């Protein structure tokens, strides 16, 4: 515990010194078993290369700017170690006390389990819609609500339309006068107005008008929608009712935007319902909708399931497990090793025994405790998976202090190269500033004397 407190105190000293603008080349003790940082490189040594202060993997042969606009810092060869800017050396005893653990980056097949909530719906492609093609009134309606069962051949309702009645009169007149062409034209007109073959044959057989025409179901199923009642007046643009089956159902899945790229047509899907614990249904994605829902930021996918026993009911909410395509040969690290900030994503790499460095990486998806690494690491690189935040903080502070000292040395070198005239001029300027300061000081003393005088 005492050693941990000493490490925390030493880190606090570094933070205070950094905030005050003071450079401490080796604030932390090197012999007491605490975190230690490499001493600043000497001014007379030749740099091996130059690196970005916040990303040691960004290397150049000469000075310049990092992608973040910061001055590159030099890396020097050292006789005692190969430490670079931003490296942190930790005593093995402290590693044990902190519970520090590392893991290697390795290639693996990454499978992302994709779950979603779905809503059961009728197979919309199998719906039978009844649209009346003339204005009139509905009577003797045999179904009254959504979900009512319907059998094939069942009479659904009767319909009276003055327009259809006039067409019937034209047809009977053509039959009476043996005008086959006019009769055929009247039959085509009756079909265009939605009169069934069954009703047309009855008119032809009976040779009399049928004011009330009957409409029948052409399949078994259930009422999916109904917009009429007994005595309703129907217009041309009004939908009357729809009949669908439950032999196959659609399930509309809502998948979050971040997983939209994992959806593909033909993927296998397993459905479970809380209404039937232990039972599963197997289906596949038939279509992925191209439009994102702006309200909840989800992408919709349509999945078809066989439903012979009609257990899956429209508007039921179900749970879906989508078998997303696995990503082969993906470089992964434990998800706990990733340090996410608002501006970057980093890990703490183990450079050598006891030496660690923060490195920026680019990550992909996270699944089953593993995170895919797209850029910044190689196979076999070891990263810290526990207690890495203290090391990351010290590594970045040290890199920034190195940059500050490098800038200070550069400014000092520029000042030493000044010509004598420039130096004298500078000294004169400083002397003038001191003289002005003395004048201001005298003015302040005079002002104070006037205030004290009675």
QUIFENPE-V369775 format. One line per field, one symbol per residue. psi: psi as a letter, one per 20 degrees, with the letter a starting at -180 (. if undefined). Layout:
psi->???
This chain:
psi->gghhhhgggghhgggghghijppnhmgqqiijjapqqqqpqqhiqpqgrqrphiniioqqirqbqrhjjqpqqqpqpqhhrkqrpiqpppphghgghikpqrqqpqproopopoqrprpqrqohijqopoopkrqaqqrlpiqirqipqpqpippgrqppphghhhhhggghhhghjknhghghhhghhghhjjprhghghgghgilqqnhopqpqpjrqbqohqpjrrpjqpprhjppfrqprrjgqqqpoqopqhijhiipqpiqqpppqpihmpiqqqpaqphpoqippoigjlqppqppppplhjkhoqqjpprppopnqpqoqlppqrphiipopriirprroqogaoipqpppprpqcqppljqppohqiqrpippqpipkihgggghghgghghggghghghghhhhhhjqqgghgghghgghgghhghhhghghhgggghhhhhq.
